[in-house]
Amino acid sequence: MMMDWKAYRSDLLAQIGDIGALSPETLKGYRQLGAAGAQTGKLDDKTRELIALAAAVTARCDGCIAVHADAAARYGASREELAEALGVAIAIGAGASLVYSARTLEAFDASRPSKPGGG
């Protein structure tokens, strides 16, 4: 079943509004953090949103996907551009799994009893 992304985004933003009402400085700080990168003017809005979507995939954040997919579409990103950005997310996810696999092998080897003779 496909997710109703528009309804999800709307519900999420309402819930975030509730958090903002309870803790306005938290929401203010979050918004400042989000706006800070745009202040440099080095990347356009579409590129920033494509990066945000790749990061959202690696963070596994449905809320981030809902908000930034909408923004990327509004800034004119194409499905092909999105697919390229998602390809980066897929590669990073695979790379991270490879790195953590090496760490897991190391942890496993460190947990094994030492064999006589140093092996």
N, C-alpha and C positions, 0 to 999 in steps of 0.2 A: 504494500500500500504506500502510495506517495504521501509525503508530508505536506500539509497545507502551510507553506513557508510564510505566506502573508499573514495568516491568522497567528502563527507562532510568533512572528516578529512583533506583531501588535501586542499580543499578550505579554511577551517578554519585556517590551518597552514600558508597559504599564507596571509590571512588577519592579522594574528598575526604578521607575518613578516612585514607587512605594519605599524602596530603599533610600532614595534621595530625600524623601520627606522625613524619614527616620534619622538619617545621617547625611545632611546636606554637604558637609565638608568632604566626606568620602566621595560622593558623586562629583563634586567640584574638582577634586584632585584627579579623579579618573579622566574627566573631560579635558583638564589641562594637559595631562600626559598624552592623551590622544591627539591634541592639537599641536603639541610642541614640535613634533617632527615636521609638520607642514610649514612651520615658520621659516625653515631654511630655503624653501623654494627650489630645491634641487630636483625634486621629483614631481611630476604632475599628479593630479588627483587619481586618475585612472590607474597609473602605475602603483601608487600607494595602496589602492584598493585591491589590486591583483596580488601584491605582496601580502596584504592583510589576509586574503583568502588562502594563500599558500600556508601562511602561519596558522590560520584557523584550522586547516586540515591537519597539520602536524600536532596541534594542541587538542584536536578532537572536540572542538567547541561549536555545537550546533547554533548557539546564539550568535556567535561571531560570524558564522557562515551566513545566517539569515540577514544580519545587518549589512555585512560587507558585500554580499552578492547583490543586494538591492542597490547599494551605492555604486558598485562597479558597473552595473547595468545603466544607472543614471549618468555615469561619466563616460558612457560609450564603449565600454569594453566589449569585444566580440567573443563569441564562444571559442574561437580559435586561440585568441589571446589567453582566455581563461584556461583552456586545455594546456597551453604551454606552461602557465604558472602552476597548474596542478601537477604537471609532470615534474617540476622542481620539487614540489611537496612530496611526491611519491618517491623520488630519488633520495631526498633527505630522510624520509621514513625508513627506507631500505638501508641507507648508510648508517643511520642510528642503530638499527637492529643488528647490523654487522658489527659495529663497534661494541655494543653491549653483549653480543655473542662472544666476542673475544674476551671481554671482562668476565663473563660468566665462566668461560673455560678456565681462565686464570683462577677465579675463586674456587672452582671445583678442584683444580689441581692442588691449590693451597690447602684444601680440606682433606685431601687423601693422605693416609698414613705414609710416611717416608719408608722407602724400601731400604734394606741394608745395602750398603755400598753406594749410597748417594742417589739412587734412581727414583 
